Amino acid sequence: MEPVFIYGIKNCDTMKKTFTWLQGHCVPYTFHDYKKEGIDQKALEIALDQCGWETVINKRGTTWRKLPDEAKNNMDKALAIQVATENPSIVKRPLIIHKEKALLGFNVDIYSEIFRE
């Protein structure tokens, strides 16, 4: 199986569901912790190119709410890269990169299709 890279924060409940699902289905992965390692620029750019900033950036969290209105009102890919680099927790979790494809969030149906045994 091609490598699976997971980006996020270890103690996030959605991340824990993802780890449990992948381990239960024997899907090996490499985890990149935003808190310890910051955002991975290549993974961020893949996600933004494939999904758009509107999907990649979590607009429901406290990090988004704390942004100045000017940043929220003028968000685009370049600003999303800057904001996510400074505040990695603003990126929806988990961000999974598999076969150069970005997946966001925990979804059993999508995981079952992509990680068929």
C-alpha atoms as a printed R data frame, in Angstrom:
    type eleno elety resid chain resno       x      y      z
1   ATOM     1    CA   MET     A     1   0.000  0.000  0.000
2   ATOM     2    CA   GLU     A     2   1.209  3.477 -0.805
3   ATOM     3    CA   PRO     A     3   2.126  5.628  2.196
4   ATOM     4    CA   VAL     A     4  -0.607  7.391  4.135
5   ATOM     5    CA   PHE     A     5   0.282 10.659  5.851
6   ATOM     6    CA   ILE     A     6  -1.991 12.111  8.517
7   ATOM     7    CA   TYR     A     7  -1.720 15.718  9.671
8   ATOM     8    CA   GLY     A     8  -3.423 17.090 12.749
9   ATOM     9    CA   ILE     A     9  -3.384 17.353 16.505
10  ATOM    10    CA   LYS     A    10  -2.988 14.138 18.477
11  ATOM    11    CA   ASN     A    11  -5.587 14.856 21.162
12  ATOM    12    CA   CYS     A    12  -8.385 15.882 18.773
13  ATOM    13    CA   ASP     A    13 -11.408 13.546 19.036
14  ATOM    14    CA   THR     A    14 -11.748 13.324 15.253
15  ATOM    15    CA   MET     A    15  -8.083 12.404 14.979
16  ATOM    16    CA   LYS     A    16  -8.559  9.667 17.593
17  ATOM    17    CA   LYS     A    17 -11.454  8.204 15.554
18  ATOM    18    CA   THR     A    18  -9.254  8.251 12.472
19  ATOM    19    CA   PHE     A    19  -6.318  6.544 14.213
20  ATOM    20    CA   THR     A    20  -8.653  3.878 15.611
21  ATOM    21    CA   TRP     A    21 -10.253  3.227 12.228
22  ATOM    22    CA   LEU     A    22  -6.942  3.014 10.370
23  ATOM    23    CA   GLN     A    23  -5.383  0.748 12.995
24  ATOM    24    CA   GLY     A    24  -8.494 -1.459 13.017
25  ATOM    25    CA   HIS     A    25  -8.211 -1.844  9.235
26  ATOM    26    CA   CYS     A    26  -4.429 -2.407  9.281
27  ATOM    27    CA   VAL     A    27  -3.681  0.761  7.325
28  ATOM    28    CA   PRO     A    28  -0.132  1.904  8.122
29  ATOM    29    CA   TYR     A    29   0.346  5.638  8.365
30  ATOM    30    CA   THR     A    30   2.790  8.349  9.328
31  ATOM    31    CA   PHE     A    31   1.473 11.017 11.685
32  ATOM    32    CA   HIS     A    32   2.573 14.662 11.559
33  ATOM    33    CA   ASP     A    33   1.576 16.599 14.698
34  ATOM    34    CA   TYR     A    34   0.868 20.290 14.061
35  ATOM    35    CA   LYS     A    35   1.525 21.148 17.699
36  ATOM    36    CA   LYS     A    36   5.045 19.716 17.635
37  ATOM    37    CA   GLU     A    37   6.086 20.080 13.996
38  ATOM    38    CA   GLY     A    38   3.987 22.910 12.578
39  ATOM    39    CA   ILE     A    39   2.147 22.630  9.298
40  ATOM    40    CA   ASP     A    40   3.650 20.687  6.407
41  ATOM    41    CA   GLN     A    41   3.736 23.189  3.537
42  ATOM    42    CA   LYS     A    42   3.516 20.616  0.745
43  ATOM    43    CA   ALA     A    43   0.525 18.863  2.326
44  ATOM    44    CA   LEU     A    44  -1.176 22.212  2.921
45  ATOM    45    CA   GLU     A    45  -0.686 23.265 -0.691
46  ATOM    46    CA   ILE     A    46  -1.974 19.908 -1.995
47  ATOM    47    CA   ALA     A    47  -5.085 20.279  0.169
48  ATOM    48    CA   LEU     A    48  -5.670 23.892 -0.866
49  ATOM    49    CA   ASP     A    49  -5.169 23.109 -4.564
50  ATOM    50    CA   GLN     A    50  -7.522 20.130 -4.492
51  ATOM    51    CA   CYS     A    51 -10.148 21.252 -1.992
52  ATOM    52    CA   GLY     A    52  -9.978 25.059 -1.880
53  ATOM    53    CA   TRP     A    53  -9.394 27.204  1.180
54  ATOM    54    CA   GLU     A    54 -13.122 27.193  2.010
55  ATOM    55    CA   THR     A    55 -12.916 23.456  2.744
56  ATOM    56    CA   VAL     A    56  -9.424 23.308  4.240
57  ATOM    57    CA   ILE     A    57  -9.829 26.157  6.713
58  ATOM    58    CA   ASN     A    58 -12.044 25.351  9.702
59  ATOM    59    CA   LYS     A    59 -14.399 28.290 10.026
60  ATOM    60    CA   ARG     A    60 -16.217 26.803 13.033
61  ATOM    61    CA   GLY     A    61 -13.310 26.780 15.465
62  ATOM    62    CA   THR     A    62 -11.956 29.304 17.902
63  ATOM    63    CA   THR     A    63  -8.879 29.963 15.759
64  ATOM    64    CA   TRP     A    64 -11.097 31.288 12.943
65  ATOM    65    CA   ARG     A    65 -13.179 33.373 15.358
66  ATOM    66    CA   LYS     A    66 -10.018 34.969 16.748
67  ATOM    67    CA   LEU     A    67  -8.821 36.103 13.311
68  ATOM    68    CA   PRO     A    68  -9.230 39.791 12.531
69  ATOM    69    CA   ASP     A    69 -12.287 40.540 10.393
70  ATOM    70    CA   GLU     A    70  -9.986 41.826  7.662
71  ATOM    71    CA   ALA     A    71  -8.360 38.387  7.362
72  ATOM    72    CA   LYS     A    72 -11.701 36.562  7.397
73  ATOM    73    CA   ASN     A    73 -13.190 38.898  4.793
74  ATOM    74    CA   ASN     A    74 -10.171 38.719  2.461
75  ATOM    75    CA   MET     A    75  -9.285 35.032  2.761
76  ATOM    76    CA   ASP     A    76  -7.801 33.448 -0.347
77  ATOM    77    CA   LYS     A    77  -5.256 30.699 -0.967
78  ATOM    78    CA   ALA     A    78  -2.223 32.890 -0.222
79  ATOM    79    CA   LEU     A    79  -3.710 34.214  3.007
80  ATOM    80    CA   ALA     A    80  -4.860 30.709  3.986
81  ATOM    81    CA   ILE     A    81  -1.257 29.498  3.654
82  ATOM    82    CA   GLN     A    82  -0.031 32.358  5.838
83  ATOM    83    CA   VAL     A    83  -2.745 31.895  8.471
84  ATOM    84    CA   ALA     A    84  -2.363 28.099  8.569
85  ATOM    85    CA   THR     A    85   1.412 28.408  8.865
86  ATOM    86    CA   GLU     A    86   0.998 30.721 11.858
87  ATOM    87    CA   ASN     A    87  -2.012 28.827 13.323
88  ATOM    88    CA   PRO     A    88  -1.961 25.179 12.156
89  ATOM    89    CA   SER     A    89  -4.984 24.299 14.278
90  ATOM    90    CA   ILE     A    90  -7.145 26.248 11.806
91  ATOM    91    CA   VAL     A    91  -6.789 23.417  9.262
92  ATOM    92    CA   LYS     A    92  -9.633 20.892  9.355
93  ATOM    93    CA   ARG     A    93  -8.632 17.574 10.849
94  ATOM    94    CA   PRO     A    94  -7.548 15.128  9.931
95  ATOM    95    CA   LEU     A    95  -5.819 16.106  6.743
96  ATOM    96    CA   ILE     A    96  -4.789 12.894  5.009
97  ATOM    97    CA   ILE     A    97  -2.529 12.747  1.981
98  ATOM    98    CA   HIS     A    98  -2.631  9.426  0.129
99  ATOM    99    CA   LYS     A    99  -1.436  8.947 -3.442
100 ATOM   100    CA   GLU     A   100  -1.084 12.744 -3.757
101 ATOM   101    CA   LYS     A   101  -4.794 13.115 -2.963
102 ATOM   102    CA   ALA     A   102  -6.049 15.186 -0.033
103 ATOM   103    CA   LEU     A   103  -8.816 13.968  2.257
104 ATOM   104    CA   LEU     A   104 -10.278 16.102  5.035
105 ATOM   105    CA   GLY     A   105 -12.242 14.941  8.040
106 ATOM   106    CA   PHE     A   106 -13.300 11.515  9.269
107 ATOM   107    CA   ASN     A   107 -15.604  9.601  6.934
108 ATOM   108    CA   VAL     A   108 -15.944  5.821  7.211
109 ATOM   109    CA   ASP     A   109 -17.485  5.435  3.744
110 ATOM   110    CA   ILE     A   110 -14.668  7.336  2.028
111 ATOM   111    CA   TYR     A   111 -11.993  5.574  4.087
112 ATOM   112    CA   SER     A   112 -13.496  2.171  3.276
113 ATOM   113    CA   GLU     A   113 -13.339  2.897 -0.434
114 ATOM   114    CA   ILE     A   114  -9.885  4.450 -0.495
115 ATOM   115    CA   PHE     A   115  -8.196  2.028  1.896
116 ATOM   116    CA   ARG     A   116  -9.701 -1.229  0.597
117 ATOM   117    CA   GLU     A   117  -7.911 -4.200  1.995
